[in-house]
Amino acid sequence: IARLKVAAACHVTLEGTPIIFYGTEVGLSQYDDAHKENSYARPPMLWGEQQDKDLLAYYRLLLQLRRERPALRYGERITLPADTIKLSEATREQVGAYVRQWQEESLLIVLNNSEQEAKLSILLGEVAGYKTITTLRNLLDVNEGREVYVKDGLLEMTLPAMTAAILA
Protein backbone atom coordinates (compact mmCIF):
# COMPACT_ATOMS: atom_id res chain seq x y z
CA ILE A 1 0.00 0.00 0.00
CA ALA A 2 2.89 2.38 0.73
CA ARG A 3 4.14 2.15 -2.86
CA LEU A 4 0.60 2.78 -4.15
CA LYS A 5 0.48 5.95 -2.03
CA VAL A 6 3.71 7.23 -3.61
CA ALA A 7 2.32 6.44 -7.08
CA ALA A 8 -0.95 8.21 -6.23
CA ALA A 9 0.90 11.32 -5.02
CA CYS A 10 2.89 11.37 -8.27
CA HIS A 11 -0.22 10.74 -10.38
CA VAL A 12 -2.27 13.50 -8.75
CA THR A 13 0.53 16.09 -8.78
CA LEU A 14 1.61 15.69 -12.42
CA GLU A 15 0.08 17.56 -15.35
CA GLY A 16 -3.21 16.43 -16.79
CA THR A 17 -6.38 15.08 -15.27
CA PRO A 18 -5.75 12.15 -12.93
CA ILE A 19 -7.85 9.13 -13.84
CA ILE A 20 -8.38 6.64 -11.05
CA PHE A 21 -9.73 3.24 -12.03
CA TYR A 22 -12.60 2.17 -9.78
CA GLY A 23 -11.56 0.65 -6.50
CA THR A 24 -7.90 1.71 -6.61
CA GLU A 25 -8.65 4.29 -3.90
CA VAL A 26 -9.72 1.51 -1.50
CA GLY A 27 -7.05 -1.06 -2.35
CA LEU A 28 -8.69 -3.05 -5.16
CA SER A 29 -6.15 -4.62 -7.49
CA GLN A 30 -6.13 -6.55 -10.76
CA TYR A 31 -6.47 -10.32 -10.95
CA ASP A 32 -4.56 -10.43 -14.18
CA ASP A 33 -3.39 -8.34 -17.10
CA ALA A 34 -6.41 -6.56 -18.58
CA HIS A 35 -5.03 -7.08 -22.08
CA LYS A 36 -5.38 -10.85 -21.77
CA GLU A 37 -9.02 -11.06 -20.72
CA ASN A 38 -10.53 -7.72 -19.78
CA SER A 39 -13.81 -9.08 -18.42
CA TYR A 40 -11.98 -10.91 -15.60
CA ALA A 41 -9.06 -8.59 -15.02
CA ARG A 42 -10.73 -6.46 -12.34
CA PRO A 43 -12.62 -8.03 -9.44
CA PRO A 44 -15.85 -6.53 -8.09
CA MET A 45 -15.71 -3.36 -5.96
CA LEU A 46 -14.75 -3.71 -2.31
CA TRP A 47 -17.37 -2.49 0.17
CA GLY A 48 -17.57 -1.84 3.88
CA GLU A 49 -14.86 -3.41 6.01
CA GLN A 50 -13.08 -4.80 2.95
CA GLN A 51 -12.00 -1.28 1.96
CA ASP A 52 -8.64 0.13 3.06
CA LYS A 53 -9.89 3.19 4.97
CA ASP A 54 -6.40 4.68 5.37
CA LEU A 55 -5.77 4.51 1.62
CA LEU A 56 -9.18 6.04 0.92
CA ALA A 57 -8.42 8.93 3.32
CA TYR A 58 -5.07 9.46 1.56
CA TYR A 59 -6.72 9.63 -1.88
CA ARG A 60 -9.31 12.06 -0.52
CA LEU A 61 -6.55 14.29 0.87
CA LEU A 62 -4.65 14.23 -2.44
CA LEU A 63 -7.76 15.14 -4.40
CA GLN A 64 -8.70 17.86 -1.92
CA LEU A 65 -5.22 19.38 -2.32
CA ARG A 66 -5.59 19.24 -6.10
CA ARG A 67 -8.94 21.06 -5.88
CA GLU A 68 -7.60 23.70 -3.46
CA ARG A 69 -4.19 24.31 -5.06
CA PRO A 70 -4.30 25.77 -8.58
CA ALA A 71 -0.61 24.95 -9.10
CA LEU A 72 -1.52 21.25 -9.10
CA ARG A 73 -4.12 21.75 -11.81
CA TYR A 74 -2.59 24.41 -14.04
CA GLY A 75 1.01 24.80 -13.00
CA GLU A 76 4.18 24.31 -14.96
CA ARG A 77 6.34 21.38 -13.82
CA ILE A 78 10.00 22.08 -13.17
CA THR A 79 12.03 18.92 -12.51
CA LEU A 80 14.79 19.33 -9.94
CA PRO A 81 17.85 17.21 -9.24
CA ALA A 82 17.56 15.54 -5.85
CA ASP A 83 20.98 14.60 -4.49
CA THR A 84 20.76 11.65 -2.14
CA ILE A 85 23.30 11.16 0.59
CA LYS A 86 24.89 7.71 1.01
CA LEU A 87 22.41 5.77 -1.11
CA SER A 88 23.05 3.22 -3.82
CA GLU A 89 22.53 4.13 -7.48
CA ALA A 90 19.43 1.92 -7.63
CA THR A 91 17.94 3.75 -4.64
CA ARG A 92 18.83 7.17 -6.06
CA GLU A 93 16.85 6.31 -9.20
CA GLN A 94 13.76 5.86 -7.00
CA VAL A 95 13.88 9.41 -5.60
CA GLY A 96 12.66 12.48 -7.44
CA ALA A 97 11.58 16.08 -6.98
CA TYR A 98 9.73 18.68 -8.98
CA VAL A 99 8.00 22.01 -8.49
CA ARG A 100 4.52 22.80 -9.75
CA GLN A 101 4.28 26.55 -10.20
CA TRP A 102 1.28 28.69 -11.14
CA GLN A 103 1.19 32.44 -10.80
CA GLU A 104 2.25 33.16 -7.17
CA GLU A 105 1.86 29.58 -5.92
CA SER A 106 4.69 27.04 -5.85
CA LEU A 107 4.53 23.50 -4.52
CA LEU A 108 7.54 21.24 -4.17
CA ILE A 109 6.79 17.55 -4.64
CA VAL A 110 9.34 15.02 -3.38
CA LEU A 111 8.90 11.28 -3.94
CA ASN A 112 10.81 8.39 -2.38
CA ASN A 113 9.80 5.12 -4.04
CA SER A 114 12.72 3.22 -2.55
CA GLU A 115 12.66 0.85 0.41
CA GLN A 116 15.21 3.01 2.25
CA GLU A 117 14.96 6.32 4.02
CA ALA A 118 16.40 9.05 1.79
CA LYS A 119 18.45 11.99 3.02
CA LEU A 120 18.08 14.60 0.33
CA SER A 121 19.70 17.80 -0.71
CA ILE A 122 17.70 19.71 -3.32
CA LEU A 123 19.10 22.87 -4.84
CA LEU A 124 16.07 25.04 -5.51
CA GLY A 125 18.10 28.09 -6.38
CA GLU A 126 15.79 30.82 -7.56
CA VAL A 127 13.09 28.42 -8.73
CA ALA A 128 9.77 29.61 -7.34
CA GLY A 129 11.39 32.23 -5.14
CA TYR A 130 13.11 29.79 -2.78
CA LYS A 131 16.43 31.69 -2.75
CA THR A 132 15.88 33.18 0.71
CA ILE A 133 15.19 31.44 4.02
CA THR A 134 11.82 29.77 3.70
CA THR A 135 9.84 27.41 5.90
CA LEU A 136 7.88 24.72 4.08
CA ARG A 137 5.24 22.43 5.53
CA ASN A 138 4.33 18.99 4.18
CA LEU A 139 0.66 19.18 3.19
CA LEU A 140 0.41 15.38 3.31
CA ASP A 141 1.60 15.31 6.92
CA VAL A 142 -1.65 16.61 8.40
CA ASN A 143 -1.15 15.13 11.87
CA GLU A 144 2.47 15.98 12.49
CA GLY A 145 2.72 19.38 10.86
CA ARG A 146 6.47 18.93 10.37
CA GLU A 147 8.32 21.72 8.66
CA VAL A 148 11.46 21.82 6.54
CA TYR A 149 13.64 24.81 5.88
CA VAL A 150 15.15 26.24 2.73
CA LYS A 151 18.25 28.34 3.29
CA ASP A 152 19.98 30.14 0.45
CA GLY A 153 17.99 28.08 -2.04
CA LEU A 154 19.02 24.70 -0.58
CA LEU A 155 16.58 22.26 0.98
CA GLU A 156 17.90 19.41 3.09
CA MET A 157 15.42 16.87 4.35
CA THR A 158 14.89 13.22 5.19
CA LEU A 159 12.04 11.37 3.53
CA PRO A 160 11.05 7.97 4.94
CA ALA A 161 10.98 4.91 2.67
CA MET A 162 8.10 4.80 0.19
CA THR A 163 6.61 8.17 1.05
CA ALA A 164 5.82 11.43 -0.69
CA ALA A 165 5.80 15.06 0.39
CA ILE A 166 3.96 18.03 -1.06
CA LEU A 167 5.68 21.07 0.42
CA ALA A 168 4.17 24.55 0.50
C-alpha positions in Angstrom: 0.0 0.0 0.0 2.9 2.4 0.7 4.1 2.2 -2.9 0.6 2.8 -4.1 0.5 5.9 -2.0 3.7 7.2 -3.6 2.3 6.4 -7.1 -0.9 8.2 -6.2 0.9 11.3 -5.0 2.9 11.4 -8.3 -0.2 10.7 -10.4 -2.3 13.5 -8.7 0.5 16.1 -8.8 1.6 15.7 -12.4 0.1 17.6 -15.3 -3.2 16.4 -16.8 -6.4 15.1 -15.3 -5.7 12.2 -12.9 -7.8 9.1 -13.8 -8.4 6.6 -11.0 -9.7 3.2 -12.0 -12.6 2.2 -9.8 -11.6 0.7 -6.5 -7.9 1.7 -6.6 -8.6 4.3 -3.9 -9.7 1.5 -1.5 -7.0 -1.1 -2.3 -8.7 -3.0 -5.2 -6.2 -4.6 -7.5 -6.1 -6.6 -10.8 -6.5 -10.3 -10.9 -4.6 -10.4 -14.2 -3.4 -8.3 -17.1 -6.4 -6.6 -18.6 -5.0 -7.1 -22.1 -5.4 -10.9 -21.8 -9.0 -11.1 -20.7 -10.5 -7.7 -19.8 -13.8 -9.1 -18.4 -12.0 -10.9 -15.6 -9.1 -8.6 -15.0 -10.7 -6.5 -12.3 -12.6 -8.0 -9.4 -15.9 -6.5 -8.1 -15.7 -3.4 -6.0 -14.8 -3.7 -2.3 -17.4 -2.5 0.2 -17.6 -1.8 3.9 -14.9 -3.4 6.0 -13.1 -4.8 3.0 -12.0 -1.3 2.0 -8.6 0.1 3.1 -9.9 3.2 5.0 -6.4 4.7 5.4 -5.8 4.5 1.6 -9.2 6.0 0.9 -8.4 8.9 3.3 -5.1 9.5 1.6 -6.7 9.6 -1.9 -9.3 12.1 -0.5 -6.5 14.3 0.9 -4.7 14.2 -2.4 -7.8 15.1 -4.4 -8.7 17.9 -1.9 -5.2 19.4 -2.3 -5.6 19.2 -6.1 -8.9 21.1 -5.9 -7.6 23.7 -3.5 -4.2 24.3 -5.1 -4.3 25.8 -8.6 -0.6 24.9 -9.1 -1.5 21.2 -9.1 -4.1 21.8 -11.8 -2.6 24.4 -14.0 1.0 24.8 -13.0 4.2 24.3 -15.0 6.3 21.4 -13.8 10.0 22.1 -13.2 12.0 18.9 -12.5 14.8 19.3 -9.9 17.9 17.2 -9.2 17.6 15.5 -5.9 21.0 14.6 -4.5 20.8 11.7 -2.1 23.3 11.2 0.6 24.9 7.7 1.0 22.4 5.8 -1.1 23.0 3.2 -3.8 22.5 4.1 -7.5 19.4 1.9 -7.6 17.9 3.7 -4.6 18.8 7.2 -6.1 16.9 6.3 -9.2 13.8 5.9 -7.0 13.9 9.4 -5.6 12.7 12.5 -7.4 11.6 16.1 -7.0 9.7 18.7 -9.0 8.0 22.0 -8.5 4.5 22.8 -9.8 4.3 26.5 -10.2 1.3 28.7 -11.1 1.2 32.4 -10.8 2.2 33.2 -7.2 1.9 29.6 -5.9 4.7 27.0 -5.9 4.5 23.5 -4.5 7.5 21.2 -4.2 6.8 17.5 -4.6 9.3 15.0 -3.4 8.9 11.3 -3.9 10.8 8.4 -2.4 9.8 5.1 -4.0 12.7 3.2 -2.5 12.7 0.9 0.4 15.2 3.0 2.2 15.0 6.3 4.0 16.4 9.0 1.8 18.5 12.0 3.0 18.1 14.6 0.3 19.7 17.8 -0.7 17.7 19.7 -3.3 19.1 22.9 -4.8 16.1 25.0 -5.5 18.1 28.1 -6.4 15.8 30.8 -7.6 13.1 28.4 -8.7 9.8 29.6 -7.3 11.4 32.2 -5.1 13.1 29.8 -2.8 16.4 31.7 -2.8 15.9 33.2 0.7 15.2 31.4 4.0 11.8 29.8 3.7 9.8 27.4 5.9 7.9 24.7 4.1 5.2 22.4 5.5 4.3 19.0 4.2 0.7 19.2 3.2 0.4 15.4 3.3 1.6 15.3 6.9 -1.7 16.6 8.4 -1.2 15.1 11.9 2.5 16.0 12.5 2.7 19.4 10.9 6.5 18.9 10.4 8.3 21.7 8.7 11.5 21.8 6.5 13.6 24.8 5.9 15.1 26.2 2.7 18.3 28.3 3.3 20.0 30.1 0.4 18.0 28.1 -2.0 19.0 24.7 -0.6 16.6 22.3 1.0 17.9 19.4 3.1 15.4 16.9 4.4 14.9 13.2 5.2 12.0 11.4 3.5 11.0 8.0 4.9 11.0 4.9 2.7 8.1 4.8 0.2 6.6 8.2 1.0 5.8 11.4 -0.7 5.8 15.1 0.4 4.0 18.0 -1.1 5.7 21.1 0.4 4.2 24.5 0.5 
